[in-house]
């Protein structure tokens, strides 16, 4: 056992990073009311306070379970009972007592951190459930049809974002817990190395070595449980981070849907309606022909952008205003101005759908074959 522990280094700190991968990778608006012209804001939900460690550890400890909402245990941490041991009166035994107190403190922290992980998991599950409920209400209302910028849906959207903010706060608490558990792991490895070194200190009696051997075994078990808890925390952070990243993007698109009163990505086909067509190979991604008022192009535009960003997540887009060349010089100039306004409208729709403005460029041109104002979207 000593030979094995002497080869173990201090455990490296675990870096828990945020990941954001989505078809439309964009930051969500801080508040939908602000996006629609209102100043109402929604506050972050605070994560629950972490339980504190007790002053001591019982001789016989019950298992500590971490569980998610619904009561199903996810991981069980069974603390090790640290035997007191008799005082032999030697200087070595004084060192043993100090090491034993240190390992007992780690066991107390292990129990408290395990309980905190269970609480944070429950908080995360509750926030995710409330978010999905609000999102489902919005989606249902949009699916059956509603007014543009419906204030009831705006309130639901703010509720959904508040729950995502609560999940973000929960991730921060998990990260802090992971740092704490990582430090405990390093402390436990250091204690194990000290125990191994104490075997070589002169002036010990046989009872001292018996206590050292027992404490060495108990410390090794403590390290195994701390590392298991660390893995549980890391997994929870990765799952919640990926979930929040995806849903932030979905919520941005949902905000645009509320603004227009139409559910984007609902699967309805608008091919050929309102002068819109999807592009084939070697042609623009989308061509929007403004041959009448109120051209409905958002559904096709959203579907095309979503597909393009799935294939190339870092893609940028060029929005080209195309005007016909027929008629007098004055009419051509008027057509060019109209095409530019339509291009600006399309760009605004794209940013509402979540495309960053930094990925958009606008240009204008004329086309003798064009019969009306057009906007062509190209992938760059």
C-alpha positions in Angstrom: 0.0 0.0 0.0 2.8 2.4 0.9 4.6 1.6 -2.3 1.5 2.4 -4.3 0.8 5.6 -2.5 4.3 6.9 -2.8 3.9 6.9 -6.6 0.8 9.1 -6.5 1.3 12.8 -7.1 -1.0 15.6 -6.0 -4.2 15.5 -8.1 -4.3 18.1 -10.7 -7.1 20.7 -10.5 -10.1 20.0 -12.6 -11.0 22.8 -15.0 -14.8 22.8 -15.6 -15.4 24.9 -18.7 -18.6 26.1 -20.4 -19.4 24.6 -23.8 -21.8 26.1 -26.2 -22.6 24.2 -29.4 -25.9 24.8 -31.2 -27.2 25.2 -34.7 -27.6 28.9 -34.3 -24.9 29.7 -31.7 -25.9 33.1 -30.2 -26.3 34.7 -26.9 -30.0 35.0 -25.8 -31.5 38.5 -25.3 -31.3 39.5 -21.6 -35.1 40.1 -21.7 -37.7 39.7 -24.4 -39.5 42.9 -23.3 -36.3 44.8 -24.1 -36.2 43.2 -27.5 -39.8 44.2 -28.2 -39.2 47.7 -26.8 -40.1 47.2 -23.1 -37.7 47.9 -20.2 -39.0 45.1 -17.9 -36.2 42.9 -16.6 -36.1 39.5 -15.0 -33.7 38.7 -12.1 -31.6 35.7 -11.7 -32.8 33.0 -9.4 -30.3 32.3 -6.7 -29.0 28.8 -6.1 -29.7 27.2 -2.7 -27.2 27.6 0.0 -24.7 24.8 0.4 -24.9 22.7 3.6 -22.1 23.1 6.0 -19.9 20.4 7.4 -20.4 19.2 10.9 -17.9 19.6 13.7 -17.1 15.9 13.9 -17.7 12.5 12.2 -19.7 9.7 13.8 -18.0 6.4 14.5 -20.6 4.6 12.5 -21.9 6.8 9.6 -24.9 6.1 7.3 -24.4 6.3 3.6 -25.0 9.7 2.0 -26.9 9.6 -1.3 -27.1 12.3 -4.0 -30.4 12.2 -5.7 -32.3 14.1 -8.4 -35.9 15.2 -8.2 -38.1 12.2 -8.0 -36.1 10.5 -5.3 -34.0 8.2 -7.4 -30.4 8.0 -6.0 -27.7 8.8 -8.5 -24.6 8.2 -6.4 -24.1 6.9 -2.9 -21.1 8.0 -0.8 -20.5 5.8 2.2 -18.2 7.6 4.7 -15.5 5.7 6.4 -15.5 5.5 10.2 -12.1 6.7 11.4 -11.0 4.7 14.5 -9.7 6.7 17.4 -6.8 4.6 18.4 -5.0 4.6 21.8 -2.5 7.2 22.8 0.8 5.4 23.2 2.6 8.4 24.5 5.2 8.5 21.7 6.1 11.4 19.5 5.1 9.3 16.5 1.6 8.8 18.0 1.2 12.6 18.3 1.8 12.8 14.5 -0.7 10.0 14.0 -3.4 11.8 16.0 -2.9 14.9 13.9 -3.1 13.0 10.7 -6.2 11.2 11.9 -7.9 14.5 12.7 -7.1 15.7 9.2 -8.6 12.6 7.6 -11.7 12.9 9.8 -12.1 16.5 8.7 -12.0 15.3 5.0 -14.7 12.7 5.8 -16.9 15.4 7.3 -16.4 17.6 4.2 -17.0 14.6 1.9 -20.4 14.1 3.5 -21.3 17.8 3.3 -20.2 18.1 -0.3 -22.1 15.0 -1.3 -25.3 16.5 0.3 -24.6 19.8 -1.6 -24.3 18.0 -4.9 -27.7 16.3 -4.3 -29.3 19.7 -3.5 -27.8 21.3 -6.6 -29.0 18.5 -8.8 -32.5 18.9 -7.4 -32.3 22.6 -8.0 -31.2 22.1 -11.6 -33.9 19.5 -12.2 -36.6 21.9 -10.9 -35.3 24.8 -13.0 -35.2 22.6 -16.1 -38.7 21.4 -15.5 -40.1 24.9 -15.1 -38.2 26.1 -18.2 -39.6 23.2 -20.3 -43.1 23.9 -19.0 -42.9 27.6 -20.0 -41.4 26.8 -23.3 -44.1 24.2 -24.1 -46.8 26.9 -23.3 -45.2 29.3 -25.8 -44.8 26.7 -28.5 -48.4 25.5 -28.2 -49.8 29.0 -28.4 -47.6 29.8 -31.5 -48.5 26.5 -33.1 -52.3 27.2 -33.0 -51.8 30.8 -33.9 -51.6 34.0 -31.9 -51.0 37.8 -32.2 -47.6 39.4 -32.8 -45.7 40.2 -29.7 -48.4 38.7 -27.5 -47.7 40.0 -24.0 -48.8 36.7 -22.4 -46.2 34.9 -24.4 -43.6 37.6 -23.5 -44.3 36.9 -19.8 -43.9 33.2 -20.4 -40.6 33.8 -22.3 -39.3 35.9 -19.4 -40.2 33.1 -17.0 -38.3 30.6 -19.3 -35.3 32.8 -19.4 -35.4 33.2 -15.6 -35.2 29.4 -15.2 -32.2 29.3 -17.6 -30.6 32.0 -15.5 -31.2 29.8 -12.5 -29.5 26.9 -14.2 -26.5 29.1 -15.0 -26.3 30.1 -11.4 -26.6 26.4 -10.5 -23.6 25.6 -12.8 -21.6 28.3 -11.1 -22.3 26.6 -7.8 -21.3 23.2 -9.2 -18.1 24.7 -10.5 -17.3 26.1 -7.0 -18.2 22.7 -5.5 -15.9 21.0 -8.0 -13.0 23.3 -7.0 -13.6 22.5 -3.3 -13.7 18.8 -3.9 -10.5 19.0 -6.0 -8.8 20.7 -3.1 -9.9 18.0 -0.8 -8.5 15.4 -3.1 -5.1 17.1 -3.1 -5.2 17.3 0.7 -6.1 13.6 1.0 -3.2 12.6 -1.3 -0.8 14.8 0.7 -2.1 13.2 4.0 -1.5 9.7 2.5 2.1 10.7 1.6 2.6 11.9 5.2 1.3 8.7 6.6 3.8 6.7 4.4 6.6 8.9 5.5 5.7 8.5 9.2 6.4 4.8 9.0 10.1 5.6 8.7 10.2 7.9 11.7 12.2 6.4 14.6 10.8 6.1 18.1 7.5 4.3 17.3 6.1 1.2 19.0 4.3 -1.6 17.4 0.9 -0.1 18.2 1.9 3.1 16.4 2.6 1.1 13.2 -0.7 -0.8 13.6 -2.6 2.5 13.8 -0.7 3.9 10.8 -1.5 0.9 8.7 -5.2 1.2 9.6 -5.2 5.0 8.9 -3.4 4.4 5.6 -6.2 2.1 4.5 -8.9 4.5 5.6 -7.2 7.4 3.8 -7.0 5.4 0.6 -10.7 4.6 0.8 -11.4 8.3 1.4 -9.4 9.3 -1.7 -11.5 6.8 -3.8 -14.8 8.4 -2.6 -13.6 11.9 -3.0 -12.5 11.1 -6.6 -15.9 9.5 -7.3 -17.6 12.6 -6.0 -15.4 14.8 -8.2 -16.4 12.8 -11.3 -20.1 13.2 -10.3 -19.7 16.9 -10.1 -17.8 17.1 -13.3 -20.5 15.1 -15.2 -23.2 17.3 -13.7 -21.4 20.5 -14.9 -20.9 19.1 -18.4 -24.5 18.0 -18.8 -26.1 21.3 -17.5 -23.6 23.5 -19.5 -24.5 21.7 -22.7 -28.2 21.9 -22.0 -28.1 25.6 -21.1 -26.0 26.4 -24.2 -28.5 24.7 -26.5 -31.6 26.2 -24.9 -30.1 29.7 -25.0 -30.0 29.4 -28.7 -33.5 27.9 -28.9 -34.8 30.7 -26.7 -33.4 33.3 -29.0 -35.3 31.8 -31.9 -38.4 31.5 -29.8 -38.2 35.3 -29.0 -38.2 36.0 -32.7 -41.2 33.7 -33.2 -43.1 35.6 -30.5 -42.3 38.8 -32.1 -43.7 37.6 -35.5 -46.5 35.6 -33.9 -45.4 32.5 -35.9 -43.5 29.5 -34.8 -40.2 29.2 -36.7 -39.1 25.7 -37.7 -42.6 24.3 -37.3 -42.1 22.4 -40.6 -44.7 24.3 -42.6 -43.6 24.6 -46.2 -43.6 28.1 -47.8 -42.0 27.1 -51.1 -43.2 29.4 -53.8 -45.4 31.4 -51.4 -44.7 35.1 -51.2 -42.1 34.9 -53.9 -39.7 32.8 -51.8 -37.7 29.9 -53.0 -34.9 27.7 -51.6 -31.6 27.7 -53.4 -30.2 24.8 -55.3 -26.6 23.9 -55.8 -24.5 26.8 -57.0 -27.2 29.3 -56.4 -27.9 31.7 -53.4 -28.9 30.0 -50.2 -32.3 31.9 -50.3 -33.9 34.2 -52.9 -36.8 36.4 -51.7 -38.8 38.1 -54.4 -40.8 41.1 -53.1 -43.5 41.0 -55.8 -46.3 42.0 -53.4 -46.7 43.5 -50.0 -46.1 41.5 -46.8 -44.0 38.8 -48.3 -43.9 35.8 -45.9 -40.3 34.5 -46.1 -39.3 33.9 -42.5 -40.0 30.2 -42.3 -38.0 29.3 -45.4 -35.2 31.7 -44.3 -35.0 30.2 -40.9 -34.9 26.6 -42.2 -32.2 27.6 -44.7 -30.1 29.3 -42.1 -30.5 26.5 -39.7 -29.3 23.9 -42.2 -26.4 26.1 -43.3 -25.2 26.6 -39.8 -25.5 22.9 -39.0 -23.2 22.2 -41.9 -20.9 25.1 -41.2 -21.3 26.4 -37.7 -18.9 29.3 -38.4 -20.5 30.4 -41.6 -21.1 34.1 -42.5 -23.7 35.4 -44.9 -23.9 38.1 -47.5 -27.3 39.7 -48.1 -27.5 41.2 -51.6 -30.2 43.7 -52.7 -31.0 43.1 -56.4 -33.0 45.6 -58.4 -34.3 45.4 -62.0 -32.9 47.7 -64.7 -36.0 48.3 -66.7 -37.6 51.7 -67.1 -36.3 55.2 -66.8 -33.2 56.2 -64.8 -35.4 57.6 -62.1 -37.4 54.4 -61.8 -34.2 52.3 -61.7 -32.9 54.5 -58.8 -36.2 54.1 -57.0 -36.0 50.3 -57.4 -32.5 50.3 -56.0 -33.6 52.1 -52.9 -36.5 49.7 -52.5 -34.2 46.7 -52.8 -31.8 48.1 -50.2 -34.7 48.6 -47.7 -35.8 45.0 -48.3 -32.3 43.8 -47.8 -32.2 45.6 -44.4 -35.5 43.9 -43.5 -34.1 40.5 -44.3 -30.9 41.2 -42.3 -33.1 42.3 -39.3 -35.0 39.1 -39.5 -31.7 37.1 -39.6 -30.4 38.8 -36.5 -33.8 38.2 -34.8 -33.3 34.5 -35.6 -30.0 34.6 -33.8 -27.4 35.2 -36.5 -24.8 37.6 -35.1 -24.6 41.0 -36.9 -20.8 40.4 -37.2 -21.5 37.5 -39.5 -23.6 39.6 -41.9 -22.6 41.8 -44.8 -24.8 43.7 -47.2 -24.3 44.6 -50.9 -26.4 45.8 -53.8 -26.5 45.1 -57.5 -28.8 45.2 -60.6 -30.0 42.3 -62.7 -31.5 42.9 -66.2 -33.4 39.6 -65.9 -35.0 40.6 -62.6 -38.7 41.6 -62.9 -39.0 42.9 -59.3 -37.0 43.7 -56.2 -35.1 40.7 -54.8 -32.9 39.8 -51.9 -30.4 37.0 -52.3 -28.6 35.5 -49.3 -25.3 33.8 -49.9 -23.1 31.7 -47.6 -19.6 33.1 -47.3 
